[in-house]
Amino acid sequence: MASVAVGADMLGTIADPWTVSLLQAGITGDPVGQLLIALVAVALVIVVGKFVLSLAWRIVTIGVVVVAVFYLLSTLGLF
């Protein structure tokens, strides 16, 4: 079999102190810990989604107003 060499730069994410502390604490091995991680992930998705949707809602509202103005101007023959 061929041997595989692992360089120091390949361990960047594995040797991260945050990751190491989570793995040493065993939070992913406990069902309650897994639930906590899942709930935190869902909370992050909701917070990011809320920001994106508020931005999208503003863009859609601006688009509706612009299209309505162009429609009114075109029906009046001014555009």
C-alpha positions in Angstrom: 0.0 0.0 0.0 1.1 3.6 -0.6 1.6 5.8 2.3 0.0 9.2 2.6 1.9 12.2 3.9 0.0 14.8 5.9 1.5 18.3 5.9 1.1 20.8 8.7 -1.0 23.0 6.5 -3.6 20.2 6.0 -4.6 20.3 9.6 -5.8 23.9 9.7 -9.4 23.2 10.4 -8.8 20.1 12.5 -6.3 21.9 14.8 -8.6 25.0 15.3 -8.9 25.6 19.0 -12.7 26.1 18.9 -13.1 22.8 17.0 -10.8 20.9 19.3 -12.5 22.2 22.4 -15.9 21.1 21.0 -14.7 17.7 20.1 -12.9 17.2 23.5 -16.0 18.3 25.4 -18.0 15.6 23.6 -20.8 17.9 22.7 -21.5 16.1 19.4 -21.6 12.7 21.1 -24.5 13.6 23.5 -28.0 13.8 22.1 -28.7 17.0 24.0 -25.5 18.5 22.6 -26.5 17.5 19.1 -29.9 19.2 19.7 -28.1 22.3 21.0 -26.0 22.4 17.8 -29.0 21.9 15.6 -31.0 24.7 17.4 -28.1 27.1 17.1 -27.8 26.3 13.4 -31.5 26.8 12.9 -31.3 30.1 14.8 -28.4 31.3 12.5 -30.4 30.3 9.4 -33.4 32.3 10.7 -31.4 35.4 11.5 -29.6 35.4 8.1 -32.9 34.6 6.4 -34.7 37.4 8.1 -32.0 39.9 7.0 -32.1 38.6 3.4 -35.9 38.6 3.2 -36.1 42.2 4.6 -33.6 43.3 1.9 -35.5 41.3 -0.8 -38.8 42.8 0.4 -37.4 46.4 -0.1 -36.1 45.5 -3.5 -39.5 44.1 -4.6 -41.3 47.1 -3.2 -39.0 49.5 -5.1 -39.5 47.4 -8.3 -43.3 47.6 -7.9 -43.2 51.4 -7.5 -40.9 51.9 -10.5 -42.9 49.6 -12.8 -46.2 51.3 -11.7 -44.7 54.7 -12.5 -43.6 53.5 -15.9 -47.0 51.9 -16.5 -48.9 55.1 -15.6 -46.6 57.2 -17.8 -47.0 54.9 -20.7 -50.8 54.8 -20.4 -50.8 58.6 -20.3 -48.6 58.7 -23.4 -45.8 60.5 -21.6 -43.2 57.8 -21.9 
